[in-house]
Amino acid sequence: MLRWLIGTIALSLMATRALAADPVEIRIGYLGQAAVKSSLSLVDQPAENNGFAGARLAIEDNNTTGKFLNQRFVLDEVKVKDGDDVAKAATDLAARDSFIIADLPADALLKVSDALRDHGTVLLNAGAIDDRLREQDCRANVIHVAPTRTMLADALAQYLVWKQWKRWVLVTGSHDQDKLYADALRRAATRFGAKIVQEKTFEDTGGARRTDSGVTLIQRQMPVFTQQLPTYDVLVAADESEVFADYLPYRTWDPRPVAGSAGLVPTSWDAAHDQWGAIQIQNRFVKLNQRRMTALDMQAWTAARMIGEATSRTNSGDARKVIGFLKGPDFSIAAFKGTRLTLRDWNLQLRQPILLADGRMVVSVSPQEGFLHQVSELDTLGVDRPETKCKLR
Amino acid sequence: MWRQVLLTGMVAWLAAAAPASAYVAYVSNEKGNTVSVIDTSSWTVTKTIKVGQRPRGIEFSRDGKFVMVAVGDDDTIQVIDTKTNEIVDSLPSGPDPELFTQDAAGKTMYVANENDNTVTVIDLEKRARIGDIQVGVEPEGMTISPDGKILINTSETTNMAHFIDTATRQIVANVLVDSRPRFAQFKHDSSELWVSSEIGGTVSIVDPVKHEVTGKITFDIPGLRKEAIQPVGIGMTKDGKTAFIALGPANRVAVVDAVSHKVIKYLLVGQRVWHMDFTPDEKYLLVTNGVSNDVSVIDVAAQKVIKTIQVGELPWGITIAQP
């Protein structure tokens, strides 16, 4: 089986023949977190292999292609716990792997990036959405596959404005990342012509997520919390910490839709997405993992597929060549979003359409029609080249 | 009766005798779960046939007696009797069949099954599955060389055109093309294989002997962003001089000089144009417009759109009886 393959494979672009008996091995590290956060809705509770499962599917896909090119992909998984030395874990991985997919918080990612600065290893950020990683804290050895907060906020704002829901009430949680998301939403409102008519903060006073009398209490709290607001069209919640947003739909004092961290949510992927051939990857994913595919799974899949794509295009196991192609002008990747995804050369952020999903269906996909851009309409989402603070080093 | 006459091989004679040549086109409507039947003398839909879930790939049997339509979500290919326009049978394809092709004799059918990375081989006389060929991720485009010796399958996530020897059913070559290859077509003289790449935005010209990409057709439409140009269906005239390429959400069909590979002009059609087929006299080319729910009729010699016909929901594939 292998003999006839090897004898007959021809890679047209390179005009070379694969003659080596052993396949070229491409090792991809995956540095993820052991802790699984608790979600408000049981339905959204992440699986232990959240993210890893997406990378594993991409390895299968890469290997199906790789068997025609005499290339074999291997995933090298490491989970770090709170308190672990993440820089050391990364350095150990980098000794074996030239590519590392990272699902880490922003500070840990920066630590890893700096520890690997002289290793020639490239990091693919599949988890952190912080804009600062692509702006003032950008690094030349980090490619960002996850979208940013500003991309997510802009995607939502374009739709709300298209829908003529321009008067927003913004409710923000009391944690740092909630405030960062609120900043992105305020910026988006200004950019696309929405007006925040009132802001409120929802203090996290602690408390359990699962209680036996939860609904009764929440049903009394949420209407009161949203009482006496000025005239508004939509309630936008910034609650990345998952403290309150999912309690808002159907419980607001006025009958208004909810968006942001609950209701209509901007995301890179949704289990309901089936357009542009997505049904095929959804089916493959469920077959392999016996569960539905999350945004983190998709981000990890895309990261591992990007390496596979660059490896087949360069027909090379040489990491430097592959990384050069990844960062070069000819790179693009297909990821079931109806358009090719490319990297912003000023900060190595992957351009991508953002889905707007309500937990049951994909309601829309941004950028919305009519939001134009001189380079790519995908650059109407997030911080654009003229505004960037990034200097790649 | 009228239709029967046409299908028994009188088409050429009729075309010569009557100014308005009459053929029958079958259009699969992906969302509507129907097939629209179009009479090309009146350019009207004469019948709408209910079929299975998500009909896409559609083709006449070589003898013209049947139309076969892949209904992906029902994991089968349904067979429509063109005399009665009723479903009379179904074929044992693999899961989620999308596009398929037949050999010249109409004895063997090859089906791309998107869900399990295989091409299924079906004996059309026995209507039985007789083999599977492992290919890349998400097989889609299917075509067969004019001499019947080489089967081409494109795989959308592997980004390759696989060359399969039809005698041994083994892959003999793999040619890397641009992202998401969706459709493949040989020139009638076998000198070139064309492969459209939907996400890559190009059509690769492949030398079928050397298994090399020798050129690429690129598209540039003023005022339109590059990402919207997504080549899918390809149609080539028998003389090998002119080709038509559907550009998806660019809402245009490119007219290409098939010798120089240069784009001559762009024809504005409906929204998200998918696939196409010529009338047997090559006077007209019919293209399906997925989002605007219609079919555009192109006058091939004049290179102009002359007509739009409303069909079912999200039209996808089209086939017209050959004489």
Interface residues (C-beta under 8 A of the other chain):
Chain A: W4 L5 T8 I9 A10 L11 S12 L13 A15 D61 T64 T65 F68 L69 G277 Q280 N283 R284 R305 E309 S312 R313 S332 I333 A334 G338 T339 R340 S376 E377 L378
Chain B: D96 E114 N115 N117 G136 V137 E138 S155 E156 T157 T158 N159 M160 H162 Q170 I171 V172 A173 N174 V175 L176 S179 R180 I199 G200 G201 V206 H211 E212 V213 R225 K226 E227 A228 P249
